[in-house]
Amino acid sequence: MINPLWGVLGAAAGAIAGSFLGTLVLRWPEGRGVAGGRSACDGCGRVLGAIDLVPVISALALRGRCRTCGAKIDPLHGWMEAGCAVIGALACGASPGLAGAGWALFGWLLLTLAVLDWRHFWLPDALTLPLAFLGLTLGLWVTDVTLADRLIGAAGGYAVLLLVAVSYRAVREREGLGLGDAKLMGALGGWFGWQALPFILLMAASLGLSVVLSGMVGGRRITAAMRVPLGTFLAVAALPGWWVLALIR
């Protein structure tokens, strides 16, 4: 049952977090700073005022455009704010207190990693490593998994995909799997334990295959050099994979 007060607080915190994370996703891969200085329109350079920076509401009121020059604002801002708000509301509303905060942080980091990998094939250590650390610490109050299973999951998840990456490089003499994917897999093992990893990996692979097949149906040509954002699919499959394990236990 959802606690309304905690749900509202979680949604507000999520919208604020999403505002920052949306800016991070857009600026970080381009080498632009995300801390310090005031936000400004990328079109005309006008410094944004408080009315322009209210999460979700400003994006809707301004219809995704700058008030001054009318330049289109990347809709990712609004989507990240809304997505993080929903995650915060569900996490804190369903699990008030420390557990809800843990679920919210997990969801916000995972959403950011999923979008970064989808857009840029990039899973930065600055996000995957804190995700792993939180799984081994705060995660103890979030999921009913022993510390031993978490440690095995973190080490095993990383090692399995690291072995795949090294083997592919040795056989094909080119990169086929980034180490960011291995670190993300290890982080998920830290949250859910080693038992959940086969289900998460199977669901991620199935999701990735479905996307590729959909592209083929749509006329997209599939080549050996085609890149697939495995990290995005791992992020999407994380919770469903854990739920499947919980159902069959």
N, C-alpha and C positions, 0 to 999 in steps of 0.2 A: 504494500500500500504506500502511495506517495505522500510524504509529509509536505503540505502546501508551503509552509514558511521556509523550510529548508530548500524546497524546490525553487522558490523565487530567489532566495539568496544565491543558490547555485547557478541559476540562469544569469543573474546580474554579474556574478564573478566570471562566468564563462564568456559573456559578451565583452567584458573588459579584456580578458585574456585573449579572446579571438581577435580583438582590434590590434593588439601588439603582434600576435602570431601571424596575422594576415600581412602586416607590414614586413615582418621578418621573411616570410616566404617570397614576397615580391622583391625585396631589396638585397637580401643576403647573397643569393646566387650571382647577383650583378656586382658584388663587391661594395655596395653602398651601406653606410652605417645605419643601424637600427636603434642606436641609443644616443642620447644627447641631441640638442637642437630641437626646434619645433617642426611639426609636420607641415608640409607645403604642397600645393598643387603641382603635379609634374608638368602640367601644361603651361600655366602662366606664372608659376612660382609664388603665388600669393600664400602667405602664412595662414594656415587654417585656424579659425576661431573655435570657441567652445561649441557653438551651434553646429559646426561641421563635423564634430568628433564624437557625438553621442552614438555609441555602438548600435547598430541595426537601424535605429530610428532615423539618423541622419541620412543613411544610404537610401532609405525608403522615401523620405521627405524630399530629398534632392534628386531623386530618380537616377542615382548613379552618375551625376554630373557635377562639375565644379560650379558654384554659385556665380563666380565672376566671369570665367571664359567659356563655360559650357562644355569643357573638355570631358570626355568620358572617363570615369574612374573605373579601374579594373574591378569587375564584379566579385573577384575573389575576396576583397575586403568584406563585403556584406555576407558572403557565404561562410567565411571563416568565423565571423562574429556570430552568425545564426547557428552554425554547427557547434561551436564551443558552448553557446548558451543552452542548446538542447542537451548536450553532454552533461553540462553542469547541473541542469535541472533534474535530469534522470538520476545522475549519480548521487547528488546530495539529497534529493527527495526520497529516493529508495533506501539510502543508507545514511541517515543523518550522523554527523560527527566525523571522526577521523577516517572511518572507512569510506565515507562518501567523498571526502577530500582526496583520498588516495585514488579512487575510481576516476574522479574528475581530472586529476593530474595525468593519470594514465591515458585517458581518452584524448585530452588536449595534445599531449606529446605525440600520440599515435596518429592523430589526424594531421598534425603538422608534417610528420615524417612521410605519411602517405601522399600528401600533396606535393611535397618537395621531390619525392622519387618519381611521381607521375609526370611532373613538369620538367624535371632536370636530371633524373636518374642519379640522385644524390641523397645519401643518408649520412649527414654529418655526425662525427663523434660527439660534438657538443650537445646533441640531443639523444643519441642512442646510448651513450654511456650513463648519463643521468637516469635514463629510463631503466637501465639495468640496475643501477644503485638503488633506485626507489623500489624496484621489485624485491630486492633482497633485504630491504629495511621496512619501509612503510607498507609494502605488500603483505607483510606478516599479519596486519590488521585488516587486510582487504580480502584475500583468498585463503581458504582453509588448506594450505599446503605447508608441509614442514620445511624448515630451513635446509635440511639435507637434500630434499627433492629439488628445492630451488637452486641450490649450488650445483647439483648434478645437471639440472636443466640448463643453467646458464653456461656451464662449461661444455656440455654435450651439444647444445644447440649451436654454439659458435664453432665447435670442432667439426661438426658434420658438414656445414656449409663451407667452412674453410678448406676441408679436404676436397670437396667438389670443385671449389675455385682453383685450387692448386693442381688438381688432376686435369681439369679442362685446359689450363694454361700449358701444362706439360704436353698434352696430346695435340692440341690445336695451335699452340704457339701464339696465342692471343688471349686477351681477357674475355671471360665469358660470364663471370659472376663477381660482383664487387664485394669487398670485405665488409662494406656497410650492411649488406644483407646478412652476413654471418653474425655481425654484432647485434643486429636487430633480432635475429633468431635467438641468440643467447639472452637478450633482454627479456624476450617473451618466456623463455625457460625460467628466468628468474622470477617472473610473476606467477606462472601457472604450473611450474614443475616439469620435469622431463616427460611425465606421462602424457601431457597434452600436446607435445611437439609433433608427434606423427600425424595427429588429426589436423593440427594447424597447417602443417606443410602440405598434406594431401589436399585440403580445401583450398589453399593458396595456389597450388599447382593446377587444380581443376578450374579455378577462377581464371587464372592466366590463360589456360588452354581455351576456355570459352571465349575470352576476349580475342585471341588470335583467330579462332574459327569464325567469329562474327565478322572480323575484318576481311577474311577470305570470302565470306558470303557477300560482303559489300563490295567486292572487287579489288581489295587491297592485295598487292603482290607480296608474298612472303619470301624473304631471302635469308641466307645464312647469317647475314650481318644485322638482321633485325634485332632491336633491343626491346626487352620486356621488363617493366618495373616490378621485379619480384617483391621488393620491399613494400610497395603499395598493396599487393595482394596478401602478403603476410599480415599487414596491419588490418586489412579488412577481415581476414580469416581468424584473427586472434580470439575474439570473444566466442564466435560460433564454434571454433575448435574446442575451446574449453568447455562450453556447454554440452557438446556431444560427449566428451569424456565424463562429465558429471551425470549425464543421463544413463550411461551404460555401466556405471560403477555399482 
